[in-house]
Amino acid sequence: MIDVNNRLPMVKGKSLDTLMSKYEGVVKMLKDTCTLLTDADLDKIVTFGHENEKQATICWGLWHMADHSRYHQAQINQLRKWYNENSLSN
């Protein structure tokens, strides 16, 4: 999915409703999968990465995804704040 400049491509020709629906579907799949995990599953070590393979527990991976999502949510909130400030000043 990364272009020649190592950037994610722009989403063109997809409505916000479609993108949000797909996002919500992915979150639902993650939640459904997590409800099936046992404590022993969370302690399992998995290998990930493309070039420099790394190892981590499934529990760490889930916490990492949650933290990453929180980070992007903070970015979205900041963009909304800047947009509102800009809209009010114009």
C-alpha positions as CSV (number, residue, x, y, z in Angstrom):
1,M,0.0,0.0,0.0
2,I,3.0,2.4,0.4
3,D,3.9,4.4,-2.7
4,V,7.4,5.1,-4.1
5,N,7.8,7.9,-1.5
6,N,7.0,5.5,1.4
7,R,3.6,7.3,1.9
8,L,0.2,5.9,2.2
9,P,-1.9,6.6,-0.9
10,M,-4.7,9.2,-0.9
11,V,-8.1,7.7,-0.7
12,K,-10.0,8.8,-3.8
13,G,-13.5,7.9,-5.0
14,K,-14.6,6.6,-1.6
15,S,-17.2,8.3,0.5
16,L,-16.7,9.0,4.2
17,D,-19.5,6.6,5.0
18,T,-17.8,3.8,3.1
19,L,-14.5,4.4,4.8
20,M,-16.1,4.6,8.3
21,S,-18.1,1.5,7.7
22,K,-15.0,-0.5,6.7
23,Y,-13.1,0.9,9.7
24,E,-15.9,-0.1,12.0
25,G,-15.9,-3.6,10.5
26,V,-12.2,-4.0,11.2
27,V,-12.7,-2.9,14.8
28,K,-15.6,-5.3,15.2
29,M,-13.5,-8.2,13.8
30,L,-10.7,-7.3,16.3
31,K,-13.1,-7.2,19.2
32,D,-14.7,-10.5,18.2
33,T,-11.3,-12.1,17.9
34,C,-10.1,-10.7,21.3
35,T,-13.1,-12.2,23.1
36,L,-12.0,-15.6,22.0
37,L,-8.5,-15.3,23.4
38,T,-7.5,-16.9,26.7
39,D,-4.9,-15.7,29.2
40,A,-2.6,-18.4,27.8
41,D,-3.1,-17.0,24.2
42,L,-2.1,-13.6,25.4
43,D,1.2,-14.9,26.6
44,K,2.1,-16.6,23.2
45,I,5.1,-15.2,21.4
46,V,4.6,-14.3,17.8
47,T,7.1,-13.1,15.1
48,F,6.4,-10.0,13.1
49,G,8.0,-7.5,10.8
50,H,9.1,-7.5,7.2
51,E,12.9,-7.2,7.1
52,N,14.0,-7.2,10.8
53,E,11.8,-9.8,12.3
54,K,10.9,-9.2,15.9
55,Q,9.1,-11.1,18.6
56,A,6.4,-10.1,21.1
57,T,3.5,-11.5,23.0
58,I,0.0,-11.2,21.6
59,C,-0.8,-9.1,24.7
60,W,1.9,-6.6,23.9
61,G,0.7,-6.5,20.3
62,L,-2.9,-5.7,21.4
63,W,-1.7,-3.0,23.8
64,H,0.5,-1.5,21.0
65,M,-2.4,-1.4,18.6
66,A,-4.6,0.3,21.2
67,D,-1.9,2.9,22.0
68,H,-1.3,3.5,18.3
69,S,-5.0,4.1,17.8
70,R,-5.1,6.5,20.8
71,Y,-2.2,8.4,19.3
72,H,-4.0,8.9,16.0
73,Q,-7.2,9.8,17.7
74,A,-5.3,12.6,19.5
75,Q,-4.0,13.8,16.1
76,I,-7.6,13.8,14.7
77,N,-8.8,15.8,17.6
78,Q,-6.0,18.3,17.1
79,L,-6.9,18.6,13.4
80,R,-10.6,19.2,14.3
81,K,-9.5,21.9,16.8
82,W,-7.4,23.7,14.2
83,Y,-10.1,23.3,11.6
84,N,-12.7,24.9,13.9
85,E,-10.4,27.7,14.9
86,N,-9.6,28.4,11.2
87,S,-13.3,28.2,10.3
88,L,-14.3,30.7,13.0
89,S,-11.6,33.2,12.0
90,N,-12.6,33.3,8.4
